[in-house]
Amino acid sequence: MEALRKAGADVIDMHRVGGGFPDLLICYGGYLTLMEVKSPTGKLNKAELRWHERHGVEMPVHIVHSVDEALRTIGIETEST
């Protein structure tokens, strides 16, 4: 969240909502982005999979495994790319 905020994004931590709802709601560049944050080897749990199946078409969720990946998802190129 810190890196996204430093890049100028508004970030709302949603991880306590539960029910498979994505971890972060991000507003950047006039767009809203839903983001699921996972460890480098992390996978979606059952509740997250159900949420994606039910809502993922209308509201795509970006699954990220690193800070660089999160930044690239909102359109910010990083030094490692």
C-alpha positions in Angstrom: 0.0 0.0 0.0 2.8 2.4 0.9 4.4 2.1 -2.6 1.1 2.7 -4.3 0.4 5.7 -2.2 3.9 7.1 -2.8 3.1 6.8 -6.5 0.0 9.0 -6.0 -2.7 6.4 -5.8 -5.6 6.5 -3.3 -5.6 3.1 -1.6 -8.4 1.7 0.6 -7.5 -1.4 2.6 -10.4 -3.8 2.2 -8.9 -7.0 3.5 -11.1 -7.2 6.5 -14.4 -7.1 4.5 -14.1 -10.9 4.1 -16.2 -13.1 1.9 -13.5 -13.2 -0.7 -13.6 -9.5 -1.4 -10.3 -8.2 -2.9 -7.7 -6.8 -0.5 -7.3 -3.3 -2.0 -9.5 -0.8 -3.8 -7.2 1.7 -5.7 -8.1 4.9 -7.5 -5.4 6.1 -9.8 -5.5 8.0 -13.1 -9.3 8.2 -13.0 -9.7 4.5 -12.7 -10.7 2.1 -9.9 -8.8 -1.1 -9.6 -9.5 -4.1 -7.4 -6.3 -5.9 -6.3 -5.8 -9.2 -4.5 -2.3 -9.2 -2.8 -0.6 -12.6 -2.5 2.8 -13.8 -1.4 5.1 -14.8 -4.3 3.7 -18.4 -4.1 0.3 -17.4 -2.8 -3.0 -18.7 -4.3 -6.6 -17.7 -4.0 -8.6 -19.3 -1.2 -12.1 -20.8 -1.7 -13.9 -17.6 -0.8 -11.8 -15.5 -3.2 -12.3 -18.0 -6.0 -16.1 -17.8 -5.5 -16.0 -14.0 -5.5 -14.0 -14.0 -8.7 -16.4 -16.5 -10.3 -19.4 -14.4 -9.4 -18.1 -10.9 -10.0 -14.8 -11.1 -11.9 -16.4 -10.5 -15.3 -18.0 -7.2 -14.3 -15.2 -6.1 -11.9 -11.9 -7.7 -12.8 -9.6 -8.3 -9.9 -5.8 -8.1 -10.4 -3.8 -10.7 -8.5 -0.4 -9.3 -7.6 2.6 -11.0 -6.0 5.0 -8.1 -5.6 5.2 -4.3 -5.3 6.5 -4.0 -8.8 3.6 -6.0 -10.1 1.1 -3.9 -8.2 2.6 -0.7 -9.6 2.6 -2.0 -13.2 -1.0 -3.0 -12.8 -2.0 0.7 -12.3 0.3 1.7 -15.2 3.5 2.7 -13.4 6.6 1.2 -14.9 9.3 0.2 -12.5 13.0 0.1 -12.8 13.0 -3.7 -12.9 10.9 -3.7 -16.2 
